[in-house]
Structure formats: structure tokens, C-alpha cells
């Protein structure tokens, strides 16, 4: 079966889309929500028992290390 390659002009590249102007308030909001989500996920990870950690393939030590990281990392 033949395939067709699609080449978009440089104006449509993913790299250019990421460089679009984002407003400072929107950027701050995105950053804040990502920090909150990261902290929530790390708290949930810290609350898992050993059986649940084994189920997802994470050791207790790995979970503790991840949970102790500051929210901005």
C-alpha cells in the first residue's frame, strides 16, 4: 500500500507553534496549575501502600524520594 508524506510549510511547524506569544497572566496560571497538580500527584504517591507501589512498579524508596521533591521541580 503506498504511503503519502505530508510536508507542512515552516509556518505550521510544532516548534513555531510553541513560540507563539502567550500572555503573562495565562503563563502564570498554567505554571500555578501545573505546580498544584504535581503536588497533588506526589501526595497521592506518598499515600500508596507497599502493595499498590509494587503494582505500579515503584519502590518505597523511589516514592519517598519523589514525594520529598519541592513542587516546583
Secondary structure as UniProt FT lines:
FT   HELIX           10..12
FT   HELIX           14..18
FT   HELIX           24..46
FT   HELIX           50..56
FT   HELIX           60..67
FT   TURN            71..72
//
